[in-house]
Structure formats: structure tokens, C-alpha cells
């Protein structure tokens, strides 16, 4: 075998993104260079690691085995770098943090910026994913830390409280439901919505809840972020569902806000990892920065 760490990182980036083009971009390689590296890896063992299809790539049985070993090797390499950092100037560690939409937009920007300022030798690989995919990635060893909704199964993972994160319904001031003091999700689903991008973690979560109630969300338009949703709702484009934290940040509020009494909307965000004690020192430092006093 003639694999190097760049090959292994590229391969995992391809699996995480589902296609070679996106994996190459995350690895800062051209598509041609990335494809050549994957072909060379496959040729060195005489077996294919990826099944190519119209919608992307999936790992073969050999590819799944490679992924497991690659994650272990890269984690060991990062820990080696950290252990030797005091002897080698300029060596930087990296923490991979996966989070949902609300954590990414409402709670993390200032916290992570302060952390990076105080830790100049650390980088953060930050990615937004639905909570179920985050817990799966953590169990597979594909990330150091995750921030997920407490509605998701965290069996076999360790957790800490991060933030309370209730979701609220927002509606135009002149909407037919604006006189109500409480609106169920089922009643709201009879009306049009302003949604987030279809691939955002919260959009996926809300679609799942709508399906569980036996209906679908009627999305008239998708906005870029919570601010976009609130501005369009204020202009009577439809209803919206956003975190209470986003509403509290918005001024002025030219829309009505109603609480959502469904259990899945009264959620808490959790920090999670496979084993907090086994995290590298730099990941534990980020964990401490994210943990409320």
C-alpha cells in the first residue's frame, strides 16, 4: 500500500460529502488530482473502494473497512501532532465539530471566535448536519464533538447540556391565525410556510415532524437563514418556525410569535461525544469553552 494522510483525508471527505467533486474541494485539491489519488489507492490493492453512481459515490465493503482504519489513523496522527506541538513551532491541531442549524447560527459564532482568538494553534472544522447524522458520525469516530437536539437518541454517547432551544411559530400580524393564543402544528400545516434551505438541518427536522403528523409543509419560498424567514413572514409571505433565540435577537418584530406546545418543539441542545475523557486535549479545551458554567 502507498497511502499517505492526504489520501486518507481525501477519501473520508468524499464519503462525508457523497461525491468526489465536493470531497476534492474540502481537501483543497482539483477534481483531476483527487480522482487520480483515488484511482492510485484502488490500484495499489487491486480493489475498488467506491461505487460510482449518478447521484454520487458509496463505499464498497473494502471501502467501509478503509474508512474505519482511516479515521483511527488520522485521529492518532492529530494526537501525535498535539503531543509534539510544544517541540515544533507552527504545528496546528484541528477539532471537528458537527452541529444543527440553530447552534450554528445563534449560539456558536461569538463563542467559537473567542475560542480561536485564545487558541491560535487550533482550527475548527465546523459542519451543519441533522442531529441524527451527527450522532451517527460520532459513533463512527468521524467527529470529535457534536451539538444535537435532545429529541434524538444519544445511546452510547456522553452528553452535556448546551442551551435551551425552543422553537416558536411566527406569523404575519394580519394572518387569519393572528388572533389565536395558541396554534397546533397540525393547524399551522394547513397554511403556507416560509422555509429554510431544504438541506438545512432544521428544515429536514421540521419536514420529519410534519410527516409524523400525517401531512407535509407547504413551502412557498425558502429563505437564507432565520433573518430571511422572519423578514418574509413580516411581509405576509407565509408562516415560519424559528428558534426563540432568533426572535429575541430580531428588532423590530413586525410579526406575531406563538409558542409551540408540541414536545419536539420544547427542545434542549446537547453537547455530545463518544467519550469526553478520551478526547484529545485540544478538543477538551473546546468542550470546556462550549459548556455553560
Secondary structure, 3 states (H helix, E strand, C coil): CCCCHHHHHHHHHHHHHCCHHHHHHHCCCCHHHHHHHHHHHHHHHCCCCEEEECCEEEECHHHHHHHHHHHHHHHHHHHHHHHHHHHCCCCCEEEEEEECHHHHHHHHHHHHHHHHHHCCCEEEEEEECCHHHHHHHHHCCCCCEEEEECCCCCCCCEEEEEEECCEEEEECCCCCCCCCCCCCHHHHCCCEEEEECCCCHHHHHHHHHHHHCCCCCEEEEEECHHHHHHHHHHCCCCEEEEEHHHHHHCCCCCCEEEECCCHHHCCEEEEEECCHHHCCHHHHHHHHHHCCC
